[in-house]
Every structure is written in C-alpha cells, then in structure tokens.
Amino acid sequence: MRFLVHDSVADNVLIERSLTDPAWFDEIYLRYRDDVFRFVARRVHGNDAADLTGDVFARAFRLRSGFDLSRENARPWLFGIAYRIIGDHLRKGWVRRSRGPAIAAGWLGVQIDPAIDAVAAADVAQVRADLVAALGKLHRRDREPLLMVALDGLSYREVAKILGIPVGTVRSRIHRARVQLRELLPEAAQRMVEEDEL
C-alpha cells in the first residue's frame, strides 16, 4: 500500500508505525531519499551513489526498531547510517583509485555559464580544482565534519551524533580542517572558502 507523504507526521511517529506496518517506512524513504543521495554522491563516484543510497534505506529499515523514538527527525540518523556505509565502501577498496580529488568530485557545485563570463568560469574552475585537491588531502576524520556542516547543512550537534563524538570534538576537527585548508590553498581559493564559510 502506497501512502501520500504526510508532512505533518513526525519521523519518529512514522518509524514507530512502521514497526507494526512496514509500509509506513515508505514515507521515510520518500521524505529523505534525495537528501541521502546527495550526501552519498558527494563522497563516492556517481555510479556507486544510487546503490549505496539503496543500501542506506535497506539498513535503516532493518535497524528501525533501534531508532530513538524521542527524536522527531530521522535525517541525522539516516546520514549516520550513510556515513558508516560509505566508510565500509571505501575500506573495501571499491573506490580506492585516487582517494583525494576523485572522491571530492561531487563536493562543490559552483557553476558559472561560460557563455556569460568565460574568465570568471575559468577562475571558478581553477579555484574549485584547488579546493577539491586540498579537501582530498585532509584526513577523513577532519574533512567529514567540515563537509557535513558546510555542504549537508547539519548542525554541530547532529554531526556529533552521527560520528558518535562530543560536540567539542566536532568543533576542534572543523577548526583543524579550516586551518589546514588555509595552508593548502592559494590566495584566490582561500577567499572563496572564507566567503562561503567552508
């Protein structure tokens, strides 16, 4: 049975209902499939992103009885599952080729229409390449909290929950990542990072 998306029903209610009627979990999938796909696609090659997104929801469905029903929002929980699946994927060597820039390919979506301003487009392309290369040099432990906040729109508290670390540790890892980026980036790319608050 297919349900229409019920925006007014909190995620924890949907998950609780899915324990007795699994079809309710479809609502969670419909609500978060695009967010989870973007989260995954920023970290793995495009062809793998769809498969891993499916794995995230399959695992979430199996683990739904362990969801903390006092939490209304399932998005951080799903991102936590995605983070672990991506880690498993990378450790198994499925994406071992050029871990830096190759994995970083989906991180930054800055685009300028070259027909409008070819010079600006070339500048943005170079800054983007510099930034992707620098991000690829950061240790995953520092890079991931930074990307979760800057690109995925998560709060420090949500990142802490996903990674299973204190909020203070999230803050220090993000600070360390920003300091390392400043050291690795040319001046033009540094300005972009500061303006976009990456």
C-alpha positions, -999 to +999 in steps of 0.1 A: +000+000+000+014+034-010+009+064+012+010+100+002+037+120+020+023+132+053+043+163+060+026+169+094+035+135+108+069+134+126+096+110+115+096+092+149+058+085+145+063+071+110+091+048+122+071+037+152+041+029+130+064+010+106+073-014+134+038-029+131+030-019+095+063-018+074+046+002+046+048+034+068+086+033+062+079+043+026+072+078+040+107+080+054+122+069+021+101+094+001+110+122+026+147+117+026+159+098-005+171+129-022+190+142+009+206+109+014+215+105-023+232+140-023+250+131+010+263+099-006+270+113-041+293+139-026+315+112-012+316+084-038+316+081-076+282+088-092+276+052-103+280+039-067+259+066-051+225+052-062+234+017-050+247+029-017+217+051-012+196+019-016+218+002+010+213+031+034+175+027+033+177-011+034+199-010+065+177+017+081+147-004+076+164-034+093+176-011+122+144+009+126+135-008+159+166+007+174+157+043+163+155+066+193+118+075+192+123+106+214+140+122+183+115+137+158+139+140+129+153+109+112+177+128+088+208+127+111+201+090+119+200+082+081+231+103+075+249+083+103+240+051+085+251+065+052+284+076+068+291+041+080+281+025+047+304+049+028+333+041+052+327+004+046+326+010+009+359+030+009+377+005+032+368-024+009+387-006-019+357-002-042+368+035-047+405+032-039+416+049-071+427+084-063+410+089-029+415+127-029+401+145-059+382+115-073+360+112-041+358+150-039+343+154-074+308+159-061+316+182-032+314+215-049+288+225-074+299+260-082+289+268-118+290+298-140+276+299-175+308+301-197+288+320-223+282+348-199+317+352-185+345+329-197+371+345-175+350+341-144+342+305-153+379+297-158+387+313-124+359+294-106+371+261-123+406+267-110+395+276-075+372+246-074+401+223-086+424+238-059+397+234-032+389+198-042+426+189-042+430+205-008+400+187+007+413+155-007+445+159+013+427+164+046+423+133+069+387+120+066+383+124+104+387+162+099+372+166+064+338+148+071+326+171+100+335+201+079+316+189+048+286+177+069+282+213+083+292+232+052+276+212+024+250+189+041+236+217+064+239+197+096+244+213+130+274+206+151+252+186+175+238+165+146+274+158+133+284+148+168+255+123+170+263+109+135+300+104+143+295+094+180+318+121+193+313+151+216+303+184+201+336+199+213+355+174+192+334+183+162+343+219+167+380+212+171+381+189+140+363+216+119+387+242+131+417+220+123+403+213+088+398+250+082+434+258+093+448+231+071+427+243+041+441+278+046+477+264+045+470+242+014+450+267-007+463+295-030+451+330-020+421+331-045+407+298-032+412+310+004+389+339-003+362+316-018+364+294+013+361+323+036+332+338+017+313+305+015+323+297+051+335+262+042 
